[in-house]
Every structure is written in structure tokens, then in C-alpha cells.
Amino acid sequence: MLYRIITVCFLYYINKVLMLIKFKSNKIFILLMGSWLIVVIILVVFLVLGIGFYIAVYNSLIALKKNAEKAWSNIDVLLQKRHDMLIKLVETVSSYLRYEKSVFERVTQLRSQFMSIPPDDIQGKINLSNQITGMFRYLFAVIENYPELKANQNVMHLQQIIVELESQLADARQFYNEAVTMLNTKIEQIPYNFIAGMAGIKPMPLYRAPEEAKQDVSTRLEF
């Protein structure tokens, strides 16, 4: 009888112990699941914030790039108009030029080269545009040496148009350089440089005036 009582008590306490262990195990499992859920939520929040930050930085770089490209498109239109005026001016003053055939061929060559430059090769267009600026300076110097040319109505009209175009080009060049400076500065900053690299956004060249424009005009043109 005593044996049975001891056995029953032993089984009763064993059952209690097992129930307690089971309760604690469930509690630990719940705590672990809660901890993992918190970690997952934190990771998702960081991922969303990271994607949002990337999109914001990317959009700001694209806006700066589009602004610079728009500024260049305005310059491109003015350069093409200036090239047309250059050809007309050469045709008008060709009879006064000693090497008029060479000058006209050179102007035609420069215009053809400019038109064949890929649209995205801005530096190539800038370099060629500076050569054409030198051609203008030469022709204007020639006109100054011939009173008949200075008094010619067609020449005076063309000169006026060219001066206006040069003024518009100077303003457009300043606006373009400001837009490009903003873009290039942003690309060099952290973390914009990493996102620009991943997005393939590269710096754009500044449109600098040729050194010849700061010197005295020379009436000698070298080919």
C-alpha cells in the first residue's frame, strides 16, 4: 500500500515537472519568435529606407544632368546658327581674301566636322567651336583692314547678327557652366559618387573660352 502511494506521488510530481518544462519551452519559443520578428521588421525598415534614399539621390542627380543637357542643347542651336553665319560671311568677303578658296574650304570642313560629331561628344563640339571662334576673329580682323567691306550693308548686317549670336552664346555658356558645375560637384560628393557610378552618370565638360580670345587679334590664319 505504501509502495502504491509513493509511486502515485512520484508520478504526480513527474507530471508537474513535465508540465512546467513544457510551459517554459513554449514561453522561450514565443520569445525567440518575437525576437526574430523584431529583427525582420528592422531589416525591412532599413531596406525600405535604403531604397528610398537611393531613389531620392538618383532623381536629384538625374535632374541636375537633364538641366545641364538642356543648357547644352541651347548652346548647340546657337552654334549651328553661328556656323551658318560664318559661311555667309566668308562668301561675302571672299573677294577680298588672298586665300579665299582655302578659307571657304576650311569653313566648310569645320562645319562638316561639327555636324558629324556624335551628339553626346560635347567636348569634341566645344573644341571645334573654339576653332570656329578663331575663324571669326580672323574674318573680323580682315574686315577692319578693308574700308569697302566695313561699309558693305550685307557685311554690316551679318556682323550685327553674329555679335548678337555671340552675346546669346556667352549667356548660354555661363548658364551651361553653372549647371555642369553643380552636377560635377554633386557627383564628387559622398554618397552621390557611389550612386552616380552605379547609374552610369558621368561628369560633363565645362565650356571654356579659347585662350586666343584673351589675346590680340591676329590677321594671320594658319591652316
HELIX and SHEET records of a PDB file:
HELIX    1   1 LEU A    2  VAL A   93  1                                  92    
HELIX    2   2 SER A   94  TYR A   96  5                                   3    
HELIX    3   3 GLU A  100  SER A  116  1                                  17    
HELIX    4   4 ILE A  122  GLU A  144  1                                  23    
HELIX    5   5 PRO A  147  ALA A  151  1                                   5    
HELIX    6   6 GLN A  153  GLU A  188  1                                  36    
HELIX    7   7 TYR A  192  ALA A  199  1                                   8    
HELIX    8   8 GLU A  211  LYS A  214  5                                   4    
END                                                                             
